[in-house]
Amino acid sequence: MSTAFVFPGQGAQSIGMGRELAQAYPAAQAVFDEVDEALGEALSTLIWEGEADQLTLTANAQPALMATSIAAMRALQAEGFDVTDAAFVAGHSLGEYSALCAAGAISLGDTARLLRKRGAAMQSAVPVGVGAMAALLGLDFATAMEVAAEAAQGEVCQAANDNDPSQVVVSGHKAAVERAVDIAKAKGAKRALMLPVSAPFHCALMQPAAEEMAQALADVAITAPAVPLVANVRAQAVSDPELIRQLLVEQVTGSVRWRESVLWMADQGVDTIWEIGAGKALSGMIRRIAKGVGCTAIGTVSDIAGLKA
């Protein structure tokens, strides 16, 4: 059996996530305490007792989801599991930072600060209302790329997330993305819908955020991960710290090649994937991508108990 650990991205957040883990495992509580200290605020209070609209803000959601994933990872370690049990780690968008933290490439405090900066930079890169994202369902990636190219008409419209064989997210200028929705429907999409997001992530409009992250990442220590990272923008494994630094910058404007990443891991013999952290979104995608790969979501005390049973 060959296993990979994967870490969720934005959209998986919910009020209360990780609280049960923190109550059951001192090591998980210590993660939230360290993230609070790194950010100079009680993010854990927002995660556990706050308002959903505040948690959903990009600058909060990104470090919050990472903290929950690392808390789950530390709880697993307390039960005798370790990141080195995996052949690879990977993460969806911000989840790539969680993966690198879990694999020891970036410290927890630095990861929290980077994600706070990343979230704020991505939010401020494009004025509210200028950009948008839409999900195209029932079209393959090649067709979605054609849709985006046809919709651009001199504006930005790119395939941002290649999530699974039937779901591609496009991102760019609002008018161009709206055109993509209409074109996708004309090309036979089962559904094409605008997404309730605050900015057009993973497209060229994020270039100001990429420049901010290049500066932020230049000042952070990155070491080789304990197991290789399957990088979003390469869809294959990397371990070199300087290449990882470069790819984290490219990731801000580049596509999240999730479908290809999962297929690449399956081609390397991975037959089991653990989704570590909040929600089960990646597990659903993985089942649609690679039929022979088993997937288990691990984000609660009962999920961990199930592994030991």
Phi, psi and omega per residue, in radians:
M1 nan 2.334 3.089
S2 -2.121 2.254 -2.989
T3 -2.059 2.580 2.959
A4 -2.171 2.558 3.048
F5 -1.854 2.244 3.138
V6 -2.185 2.716 -2.961
F7 -2.283 2.290 -2.988
P8 -1.275 2.830 3.120
G9 -1.919 -2.912 -3.049
Q10 -1.097 2.514 -3.066
G11 1.902 -0.342 -3.135
A12 -1.485 -0.133 -3.015
Q13 -1.221 2.593 3.028
S14 -2.699 2.574 3.112
I15 -1.094 2.301 3.133
G16 1.716 -0.142 -3.077
M17 -1.082 2.377 3.083
G18 1.445 -0.176 -3.066
R19 -1.150 -0.754 3.134
E20 -1.090 -0.680 3.089
L21 -1.082 -0.756 -3.123
A22 -1.138 -0.610 3.123
Q23 -1.253 -0.546 -3.066
A24 -1.569 -0.465 -3.021
Y25 -2.266 1.976 3.076
P26 -0.947 -0.612 -3.137
A27 -1.139 -0.574 3.094
A28 -1.272 -0.730 3.075
Q29 -1.038 -0.675 -3.130
A30 -1.090 -0.539 3.096
V31 -1.114 -0.856 -3.134
F32 -1.113 -0.663 3.115
D33 -1.100 -0.748 -3.107
E34 -1.200 -0.655 3.096
V35 -1.152 -0.744 3.074
D36 -0.987 -0.779 -3.114
E37 -1.158 -0.728 -3.114
A38 -1.103 -0.624 -3.097
L39 -1.583 -0.212 -3.121
G40 1.207 0.519 3.116
E41 -2.772 2.847 -3.100
A42 -1.541 1.246 3.100
L43 -1.058 -0.576 -3.129
S44 -1.073 -0.602 3.099
T45 -1.131 -0.719 3.069
L46 -1.098 -0.756 -3.109
I47 -1.077 -0.719 -2.987
W48 -1.657 -0.459 -3.013
E49 -2.319 0.025 -3.007
G50 -1.492 -2.955 3.114
E51 -1.646 2.468 -3.074
A52 -1.051 -0.634 -3.108
D53 -1.176 -0.506 3.084
Q54 -1.320 -0.689 3.113
L55 -1.157 -0.559 -3.093
T56 -1.261 -0.375 3.094
L57 -0.953 2.305 -2.992
T58 -0.923 -0.720 -3.094
A59 -1.180 -0.390 3.068
N60 -1.631 -0.750 -3.052
A61 -1.066 -0.684 -3.049
Q62 -1.139 -0.939 3.090
P63 -1.171 -0.507 -3.126
A64 -1.170 -0.768 3.130
L65 -1.166 -0.674 3.086
M66 -1.087 -0.795 -3.127
A67 -1.045 -0.711 -3.138
T68 -1.159 -0.704 3.103
S69 -1.127 -0.766 -3.118
I70 -1.223 -0.587 3.048
A71 -1.068 -0.735 3.098
A72 -1.135 -0.672 3.120
M73 -1.120 -0.728 3.139
R74 -1.193 -0.604 3.070
A75 -1.139 -0.718 3.074
L76 -1.056 -0.733 3.136
Q77 -1.103 -0.631 3.110
A78 -1.121 -0.410 3.139
E79 -1.717 0.172 3.030
G80 1.711 0.016 3.054
F81 -1.635 2.710 -3.129
D82 -2.553 2.760 3.138
V83 -1.046 -0.489 3.138
T84 -1.270 -0.100 2.988
D85 -1.262 -0.268 -3.127
A86 -1.642 2.635 3.030
A87 -1.427 -0.563 -3.117
F88 -2.536 2.758 2.887
V89 -2.111 2.692 3.088
A90 -2.740 2.790 3.105
G91 -2.602 2.640 -3.129
H92 -1.553 1.909 3.123
S93 1.027 -1.984 -3.131
L94 -1.016 -0.449 3.122
G95 -1.043 -0.356 3.071
E96 -1.111 -0.615 3.069
Y97 -1.178 -0.716 3.076
S98 -1.046 -0.737 3.135
A99 -1.077 -0.765 -3.130
L100 -1.175 -0.656 3.089
C101 -1.154 -0.789 3.140
A102 -1.049 -0.611 -3.112
A103 -1.540 0.133 3.027
G104 1.378 0.219 -3.099
A105 -1.405 -0.531 3.135
I106 -2.323 2.402 -3.132
S107 -1.150 2.752 -3.126
L108 -1.069 -0.791 3.139
G109 -1.079 -0.785 3.113
D110 -1.112 -0.691 -3.137
T111 -1.098 -0.749 3.119
A112 -1.071 -0.796 -3.134
R113 -1.165 -0.682 3.095
L114 -1.088 -0.742 -3.110
L115 -1.260 -0.586 3.032
R116 -1.079 -0.774 3.125
K117 -1.165 -0.739 -3.132
R118 -1.068 -0.806 -3.140
G119 -1.074 -0.792 3.139
A120 -1.140 -0.715 -3.118
A121 -1.169 -0.701 3.125
M122 -1.182 -0.632 3.138
Q123 -1.179 -0.690 -3.040
S124 -1.568 -0.109 -3.074
A125 -1.151 -0.529 -3.069
V126 -2.312 2.251 3.114
P127 -1.005 2.496 3.138
V128 -0.967 2.311 3.114
G129 1.666 -0.268 -3.117
V130 -1.419 -0.664 -3.090
G131 -1.947 2.971 3.124
A132 -2.830 2.943 3.041
M133 -2.380 2.667 3.110
A134 -2.500 2.566 3.077
A135 -1.715 2.244 3.077
L136 -1.872 2.032 -3.047
L137 -1.912 2.313 3.082
G138 1.603 0.160 3.040
L139 -2.016 2.492 3.057
D140 -1.342 2.989 -3.014
F141 -1.121 -0.707 -3.125
A142 -1.065 -0.738 3.127
T143 -1.185 -0.682 3.112
A144 -1.099 -0.648 3.078
M145 -1.105 -0.719 3.089
E146 -1.089 -0.732 3.121
V147 -1.046 -0.824 -3.103
A148 -1.101 -0.756 -3.129
A149 -1.111 -0.722 -3.135
E150 -1.194 -0.590 -3.074
A151 -1.369 -0.383 -2.993
A152 -1.042 -0.915 3.108
Q153 0.824 0.861 3.112
G154 1.538 -0.160 3.068
E155 -1.817 3.123 3.096
V156 -1.520 2.226 2.957
C157 -2.646 1.958 -3.039
Q158 -2.291 2.685 2.976
A159 -1.300 1.949 -3.027
A160 -1.590 -0.757 -3.105
N161 -2.273 2.045 2.983
D162 -1.654 1.505 -2.925
N163 -1.391 -0.830 3.138
D164 -2.801 3.108 -3.015
P165 -1.055 -0.287 -3.087
S166 -2.139 0.201 -3.114
Q167 -2.489 2.002 3.041
V168 -2.190 2.366 3.102
V169 -1.826 2.290 3.077
V170 -1.880 2.683 -3.025
S171 -2.512 2.571 3.085
G172 2.768 -2.677 3.089
H173 -1.096 2.484 -3.023
K174 -0.984 -0.815 -3.105
A175 -1.109 -0.683 3.135
A176 -1.159 -0.719 3.124
V177 -1.160 -0.664 3.070
E178 -1.102 -0.679 3.068
R179 -1.113 -0.668 3.136
A180 -1.072 -0.675 3.106
V181 -1.032 -0.806 -3.126
D182 -1.175 -0.738 -3.133
I183 -1.141 -0.717 3.137
A184 -1.066 -0.746 3.121
K185 -1.095 -0.694 3.128
A186 -1.156 -0.492 3.138
K187 -1.552 0.110 3.021
G188 1.739 0.259 3.079
A189 -1.050 2.431 3.071
K190 -1.112 -0.726 3.072
R191 -2.611 2.626 3.014
A192 -2.535 2.074 -3.004
L193 -2.454 2.497 3.051
M194 -1.190 2.526 -3.111
L195 -1.787 2.547 -3.138
P196 -1.426 1.203 -3.130
V197 -1.975 2.802 -3.036
S198 -1.644 -0.128 -3.119
A199 -2.824 2.792 3.136
P200 -1.533 1.521 -3.043
F201 -1.271 2.744 3.016
H202 0.965 0.832 2.980
C203 -2.578 3.075 -3.037
A204 -1.083 -0.383 3.118
L205 -1.157 -0.263 3.132
M206 -1.496 0.129 -3.089
Q207 -0.952 -0.728 3.078
P208 -1.017 -0.646 3.103
A209 -1.202 -0.651 3.108
A210 -1.084 -0.701 3.129
E211 -1.160 -0.677 3.080
E212 -1.117 -0.723 -3.117
M213 -1.229 -0.547 3.074
A214 -1.059 -0.734 3.111
Q215 -1.175 -0.785 -3.112
A216 -1.119 -0.755 -3.103
L217 -1.227 -0.461 3.135
A218 -1.101 -0.445 -3.072
D219 -1.694 0.063 -3.038
V220 -1.905 2.406 3.075
A221 -1.296 2.193 3.055
I222 -2.183 2.232 3.103
T223 -2.003 2.936 3.124
A224 -1.098 2.277 3.124
P225 -1.138 2.664 -3.130
A226 -1.095 -0.529 2.994
V227 -2.324 2.663 -3.052
P228 -1.087 2.578 3.073
L229 -1.675 2.251 2.988
V230 -1.531 1.834 -2.946
A231 -1.370 2.455 -3.120
N232 -0.934 -0.790 -2.999
V233 -1.503 -0.189 3.129
R234 -1.892 -0.486 -3.060
A235 0.988 0.638 3.018
Q236 -2.743 2.962 -2.973
A237 -1.377 2.473 3.034
V238 -2.378 2.639 3.098
S239 -2.372 -0.310 -3.088
D240 -1.198 2.151 -3.060
P241 -1.007 -0.699 -3.114
E242 -1.252 -0.582 3.046
L243 -1.182 -0.711 3.090
I244 -1.039 -0.767 3.121
R245 -1.009 -0.791 3.140
Q246 -1.111 -0.772 -3.079
L247 -1.210 -0.530 3.077
L248 -1.144 -0.551 3.056
V249 -1.270 -0.815 3.141
E250 -1.055 -0.557 -3.087
Q251 -1.062 -0.515 -3.074
V252 -1.095 -0.681 3.135
T253 -1.818 -0.200 -3.055
G254 -1.575 2.920 3.128
S255 -1.319 2.519 2.981
V256 -1.481 1.830 -3.048
R257 -1.566 1.118 -3.008
W258 -1.220 -0.805 3.141
R259 -0.994 -0.837 3.137
E260 -1.131 -0.638 -3.138
S261 -1.095 -0.770 3.142
V262 -1.155 -0.746 3.120
L263 -1.108 -0.671 3.119
W264 -1.088 -0.784 3.125
M265 -1.094 -0.717 3.109
A266 -1.087 -0.665 3.116
D267 -1.155 -0.442 3.097
Q268 -1.472 0.053 3.097
G269 1.763 0.030 3.104
V270 -1.161 2.194 3.125
D271 -2.110 -0.042 -3.131
T272 -2.445 2.305 3.104
I273 -2.225 2.313 3.035
W274 -1.828 2.150 3.042
E275 -1.617 1.972 -2.949
I276 -1.884 1.991 3.133
G277 2.306 -2.635 -3.018
A278 -1.393 2.458 2.989
G279 1.324 -3.060 -3.099
K280 -2.387 0.363 -3.045
A281 -1.072 -0.753 -3.101
L282 -1.176 -0.612 3.134
S283 -1.050 -0.733 3.103
G284 -1.094 -0.759 3.113
M285 -1.078 -0.799 -3.068
I286 -1.076 -0.694 3.130
R287 -1.121 -0.557 3.117
R288 -1.393 -0.394 -3.100
I289 -1.486 -0.868 -2.987
A290 -2.270 1.678 -2.993
K291 -1.058 -0.529 -3.059
G292 -1.561 0.043 -3.103
V293 -1.731 2.166 3.086
G294 -1.375 2.505 -3.094
C295 -2.348 2.334 3.140
T296 -2.252 2.214 3.071
A297 -1.533 2.275 -3.087
I298 -2.229 1.740 -3.125
G299 -2.470 0.011 -3.096
T300 -2.351 2.910 3.099
V301 -1.056 -0.708 -3.133
S302 -1.191 -0.579 3.072
D303 -1.076 -0.746 3.141
I304 -1.198 -0.678 3.099
A305 -1.069 -0.622 3.129
G306 -1.124 -0.554 3.103
L307 -1.187 -0.561 -3.091
K308 -1.461 -0.303 -3.038
A309 -1.170 nan nan
